[in-house]
């Protein structure tokens, strides 16, 4: 796995992280990753039966889980059994990536030098961090901030007043004014009257041909990444929370909100002011009516409406009776 380019990592042995557990091999932990992406020397986690099928795809040999869920893990995996999986995950992530629970200001920001960004046009008062890469024929609007290690592809148009951090952006992307991309998401664990902030070590990945209208907010992933698929169009004032995956060719109208870790298929249309709850799966070719509240998974090729969102035919029948 490639190293995380956005957060400084401490090289810590697995025995030091879990001193009360016995391991056949005392290896340096590579990273913290979800089951489906975790490699041998990554620490992963299982906090819900909903992710049981991902166990078959994991390559990790160390998993944080609960006593109730441990039985679903194969014997070859080292089981770190805890009372609160997310709390332990937050502790370990913070230990390996100490600065990942707070968005510290990027103090390396400077005005861009033309010699470093040939064939890129900049407006006034643009600030660029270290190791930023911007493709040819891209345009960056005035008062925009691009923090360290961000990658922007070719032929992109980034508006004015935009802030981008912890992100990789493809080619031919349009991002209009005042968008905020890659900041820490809303994640904390209430324990004994205190809120424990959950670290966010993921990134935002925006694929080619995406258009994002004004004043949108896209949070970076916590453990996974936040992903926007190719040729997806997002209207004004949309909020995309951490770990959300939006597929290709989607159309999302203004003021839609996505809660964390939901997966949206390809060719999905969502009307204005709809809300998508967290940890849901929305299939391909789904249409969601404006103002709807989606609180359950939706099968592909469905059309839904209302709160809670139900099939359109049922919604029409229900409202005829009123």
C-alpha positions as CSV (number, residue, x, y, z in Angstrom):
1,X,0.0,0.0,0.0
2,X,1.2,3.5,-0.8
3,X,2.0,5.7,2.2
4,X,-0.6,8.2,3.4
5,X,0.7,11.5,1.8
6,X,-1.5,13.8,3.9
7,X,-0.7,12.7,7.5
8,X,2.6,12.1,9.3
9,X,2.7,8.5,10.6
10,X,4.6,7.0,13.5
11,X,6.2,3.6,13.0
12,X,4.9,1.6,15.9
13,X,5.1,-2.1,16.5
14,X,1.9,-4.1,17.0
15,X,3.1,-5.2,20.5
16,X,3.3,-1.7,21.7
17,X,-0.2,-0.8,20.4
18,X,-1.8,-3.8,22.1
19,X,0.6,-4.8,25.0
20,X,-1.9,-7.2,26.5
21,X,-2.2,-9.3,23.4
22,X,0.2,-12.0,22.1
23,X,1.3,-11.9,18.5
24,X,3.4,-14.5,16.6
25,X,5.1,-11.7,14.7
26,X,5.9,-8.2,16.2
27,X,5.5,-6.2,13.0
28,X,5.4,-2.4,12.4
29,X,1.8,-1.4,11.7
30,X,1.4,-0.1,8.1
31,X,-1.9,1.7,8.6
32,X,-5.5,1.5,9.8
33,X,-7.9,0.4,7.0
34,X,-11.4,-1.0,6.5
35,X,-11.7,-4.8,6.1
36,X,-12.0,-4.8,2.3
37,X,-8.9,-2.7,1.8
38,X,-6.7,-3.9,4.6
39,X,-3.4,-5.6,3.8
40,X,-1.5,-8.0,6.0
41,X,0.3,-5.4,8.2
42,X,-2.7,-3.1,8.5
43,X,-5.0,-3.0,11.5
44,X,-8.6,-3.4,10.6
45,X,-11.9,-3.5,12.5
46,X,-15.4,-5.1,12.6
47,X,-18.0,-3.1,14.5
48,X,-21.2,-4.2,12.8
49,X,-22.7,-7.5,11.4
50,X,-23.5,-5.4,8.3
51,X,-19.9,-5.7,7.2
52,X,-19.6,-9.5,7.8
53,X,-19.3,-10.2,4.1
54,X,-16.2,-8.0,3.9
55,X,-14.3,-10.4,6.1
56,X,-13.8,-12.8,3.2
57,X,-11.9,-10.0,1.3
58,X,-9.6,-8.8,4.0
59,X,-5.9,-9.6,4.0
60,X,-5.3,-8.2,7.4
61,X,-4.1,-10.4,10.2
62,X,-5.2,-8.1,13.0
63,X,-8.8,-7.0,13.7
64,X,-10.4,-4.9,16.4
65,X,-13.9,-6.2,17.2
66,X,-16.4,-7.0,20.0
67,X,-16.9,-10.3,21.8
68,X,-20.2,-10.8,20.0
69,X,-18.7,-10.3,16.5
70,X,-15.4,-12.1,17.0
71,X,-17.0,-15.5,16.1
72,X,-17.3,-14.3,12.5
73,X,-13.6,-13.8,12.1
74,X,-11.4,-16.8,10.9
75,X,-8.9,-18.2,13.4
76,X,-5.9,-16.9,11.4
77,X,-6.8,-13.3,12.3
78,X,-5.6,-11.9,15.6
79,X,-8.7,-10.7,17.4
80,X,-8.5,-7.6,19.5
81,X,-11.7,-7.9,21.6
82,X,-12.9,-4.7,23.2
83,X,-16.1,-3.3,24.7
84,X,-16.2,-0.3,22.4
85,X,-14.7,-1.0,18.9
86,X,-14.9,2.6,17.7
87,X,-13.3,4.0,20.8
88,X,-10.4,1.6,20.5
89,X,-10.1,2.4,16.8
90,X,-9.9,6.1,17.6
91,X,-7.2,5.4,20.2
92,X,-5.1,3.3,17.8
93,X,-5.5,5.7,14.9
94,X,-4.5,8.7,17.0
95,X,-1.5,6.8,18.2
96,X,-0.3,6.1,14.7
97,X,-1.4,9.4,13.1
98,X,-1.1,11.9,16.0
99,X,-2.3,15.0,14.1
100,X,-5.3,13.4,12.4
101,X,-8.0,14.4,14.9
102,X,-7.6,18.2,14.4
103,X,-7.3,20.2,11.2
104,X,-4.2,22.3,12.0
105,X,-3.5,25.3,9.7
106,X,-1.1,24.7,6.9
107,X,1.8,27.1,7.7
108,X,3.7,26.3,4.5
109,X,1.2,28.3,2.3
110,X,2.8,30.7,-0.1
111,X,1.9,32.5,-3.3
112,X,2.5,30.2,-6.3
113,X,5.6,30.7,-8.5
114,X,5.0,30.4,-12.2
115,X,8.1,28.4,-12.6
116,X,6.6,25.6,-10.6
117,X,3.2,25.7,-12.3
118,X,3.7,26.1,-16.0
119,X,0.6,26.5,-18.0
120,X,-1.5,27.1,-14.9
121,X,-3.4,30.4,-14.4
122,X,-3.9,31.9,-11.0
123,X,-6.2,34.7,-9.7
124,X,-5.2,37.2,-7.0
125,X,-4.2,36.1,-3.4
126,X,-4.0,32.4,-4.2
127,X,-2.0,30.4,-1.5
128,X,-0.4,27.0,-2.2
129,X,1.2,24.5,0.2
130,X,4.2,22.2,-0.2
131,X,4.3,19.5,-2.8
132,X,1.1,20.6,-4.5
133,X,0.7,19.3,-8.1
134,X,-1.6,21.1,-10.6
135,X,-2.0,19.8,-14.2
136,X,-1.6,21.9,-17.3
137,X,-4.3,24.3,-18.5
138,X,-6.0,24.5,-15.1
139,X,-7.3,27.8,-13.7
140,X,-7.3,28.6,-10.0
141,X,-9.6,31.5,-8.9
142,X,-8.8,34.4,-6.5
143,X,-8.5,33.9,-2.7
144,X,-8.3,30.1,-3.1
145,X,-6.2,28.0,-0.8
146,X,-4.7,24.6,-1.8
147,X,-3.0,22.9,1.0
148,X,0.1,20.6,1.0
149,X,0.2,17.5,-1.1
150,X,-3.1,18.1,-2.9
151,X,-3.1,16.8,-6.5
152,X,-5.2,18.5,-9.2
153,X,-5.4,17.2,-12.7
154,X,-5.4,18.8,-16.1
155,X,-7.9,21.3,-17.5
156,X,-9.5,21.9,-14.1
157,X,-11.4,25.1,-13.2
158,X,-11.3,25.9,-9.5
159,X,-13.4,28.9,-8.5
160,X,-12.7,31.7,-6.0
161,X,-12.7,31.3,-2.3
162,X,-12.2,27.6,-2.5
163,X,-10.3,25.6,0.2
164,X,-8.9,22.2,-0.8
165,X,-6.9,19.9,1.5
166,X,-6.3,16.1,1.8
167,X,-7.6,15.6,-1.7
168,X,-6.8,14.1,-5.1
169,X,-8.7,15.7,-8.0
170,X,-8.9,14.2,-11.5
171,X,-8.9,15.9,-15.0
172,X,-11.5,18.3,-16.4
173,X,-13.1,18.9,-13.0
174,X,-15.1,22.1,-12.4
175,X,-15.4,23.4,-8.8
176,X,-17.2,26.6,-8.3
177,X,-16.8,29.4,-5.7
178,X,-16.6,28.8,-1.9
179,X,-16.4,25.0,-1.9
180,X,-14.6,23.4,1.1
181,X,-13.0,20.1,0.2
182,X,-11.2,17.6,2.4
183,X,-11.7,18.9,5.9
184,X,-12.2,16.7,8.9
185,X,-15.7,15.2,9.2
186,X,-18.1,15.2,12.1
187,X,-17.1,12.3,14.2
188,X,-16.9,11.8,17.9
189,X,-17.6,9.2,20.6
190,X,-19.4,10.4,23.8
191,X,-17.9,8.7,26.9
192,X,-18.6,9.7,30.5
193,X,-19.8,13.2,29.6
194,X,-16.8,13.9,27.3
195,X,-16.7,13.8,23.5
196,X,-13.7,11.8,22.1
197,X,-12.9,13.1,18.6
198,X,-12.5,10.5,16.0
199,X,-9.4,10.9,13.8
200,X,-9.8,11.3,10.1
201,X,-6.9,9.8,8.0
202,X,-8.8,9.3,4.7
203,X,-8.8,11.7,1.7
204,X,-11.3,13.0,-0.8
205,X,-11.0,11.5,-4.3
206,X,-12.8,13.4,-7.1
207,X,-12.7,11.6,-10.4
208,X,-12.6,13.0,-14.0
209,X,-15.3,15.2,-15.5
210,X,-17.0,16.0,-12.2
211,X,-18.8,19.4,-11.7
212,X,-19.3,20.7,-8.2
213,X,-21.4,23.9,-7.8
214,X,-20.9,26.7,-5.3
215,X,-20.6,26.4,-1.5
216,X,-20.5,22.6,-1.3
217,X,-18.7,20.8,1.5
218,X,-17.1,17.4,1.0
219,X,-15.5,15.9,4.1
220,X,-12.5,13.6,3.9
221,X,-12.8,10.0,4.9
222,X,-12.2,8.9,8.5
223,X,-10.7,5.4,7.9
224,X,-11.9,5.0,4.3
225,X,-11.9,7.7,1.6
226,X,-14.7,9.9,0.4
227,X,-15.1,9.3,-3.4
228,X,-17.0,11.2,-6.1
229,X,-17.4,9.2,-9.3
230,X,-16.7,10.2,-12.9
231,X,-19.1,12.6,-14.6
232,X,-21.2,13.3,-11.5
233,X,-22.8,16.7,-11.2
234,X,-23.4,18.2,-7.7
235,X,-25.6,21.3,-7.3
236,X,-25.1,24.2,-4.8
237,X,-24.8,23.7,-1.0
238,X,-24.6,20.0,-1.0
239,X,-22.9,18.3,2.0
240,X,-21.1,15.0,1.6
241,X,-19.9,13.5,4.9
242,X,-16.9,11.2,5.6
243,X,-16.5,7.9,3.7
244,X,-19.4,8.5,1.4
245,X,-19.0,6.9,-2.1
246,X,-20.9,8.5,-4.9
247,X,-20.9,6.6,-8.2
248,X,-20.5,7.7,-11.8
249,X,-23.0,9.8,-13.8
250,X,-25.0,10.9,-10.8
251,X,-27.1,14.1,-10.6
252,X,-27.5,15.6,-7.1
253,X,-29.6,18.8,-6.7
254,X,-29.1,21.6,-4.2
255,X,-29.0,21.2,-0.4
256,X,-28.9,17.4,-0.5
257,X,-27.1,16.0,2.6
258,X,-25.3,12.6,2.8
259,X,-24.5,11.2,6.2
260,X,-21.3,9.2,6.7
261,X,-20.3,5.9,5.1
262,X,-23.2,5.6,2.7
263,X,-22.7,4.2,-0.8
264,X,-24.5,5.6,-3.8
265,X,-24.5,3.7,-7.1
266,X,-24.1,4.9,-10.7
267,X,-26.7,6.9,-12.6
268,X,-28.5,8.0,-9.4
269,X,-30.6,11.2,-9.4
270,X,-31.5,13.0,-6.1
271,X,-33.9,15.9,-5.8
272,X,-33.2,19.0,-3.8
273,X,-33.2,19.0,0.0
274,X,-33.2,15.2,0.2
275,X,-31.4,13.5,3.1
276,X,-29.5,10.2,3.0
277,X,-28.8,8.6,6.4
278,X,-25.5,7.0,7.2
279,X,-24.2,3.5,6.4
280,X,-26.8,2.9,3.6
281,X,-26.5,1.4,0.2
282,X,-28.3,3.0,-2.7
283,X,-28.3,0.9,-5.9
284,X,-27.7,1.9,-9.5
285,X,-30.3,3.9,-11.5
286,X,-32.2,5.0,-8.4
287,X,-34.3,8.2,-8.4
288,X,-35.0,9.9,-5.1
289,X,-37.6,12.7,-5.0
290,X,-36.8,16.2,-3.6
291,X,-37.3,16.6,0.2
292,X,-37.2,12.8,0.8
293,X,-35.6,11.2,3.8
294,X,-33.8,8.0,3.0
295,X,-33.4,5.8,6.1
296,X,-33.1,2.3,4.5
297,X,-31.2,0.7,1.7
298,X,-32.7,1.2,-1.8
299,X,-32.6,-1.5,-4.4
300,X,-31.4,-0.5,-7.9
301,X,-33.8,0.8,-10.5
302,X,-36.1,2.1,-7.8
303,X,-38.0,5.4,-7.6
304,X,-38.7,6.7,-4.1
305,X,-40.3,9.7,-2.5
306,X,-41.3,11.0,0.9
307,X,-40.2,10.7,4.5
308,X,-39.4,8.0,5.2
309,X,-38.7,7.4,1.5
310,X,-41.0,4.7,0.0
311,X,-41.7,3.6,-3.6
312,X,-43.2,6.4,-5.7
313,X,-46.4,4.4,-6.4
314,X,-47.0,3.8,-2.7
315,X,-46.3,7.5,-2.0
316,X,-48.9,8.6,-4.6
317,X,-51.5,6.2,-3.2
318,X,-50.8,7.3,0.4
319,X,-51.3,11.0,-0.5
320,X,-54.5,10.4,-2.5
321,X,-56.1,9.1,0.7
322,X,-55.1,12.3,2.6
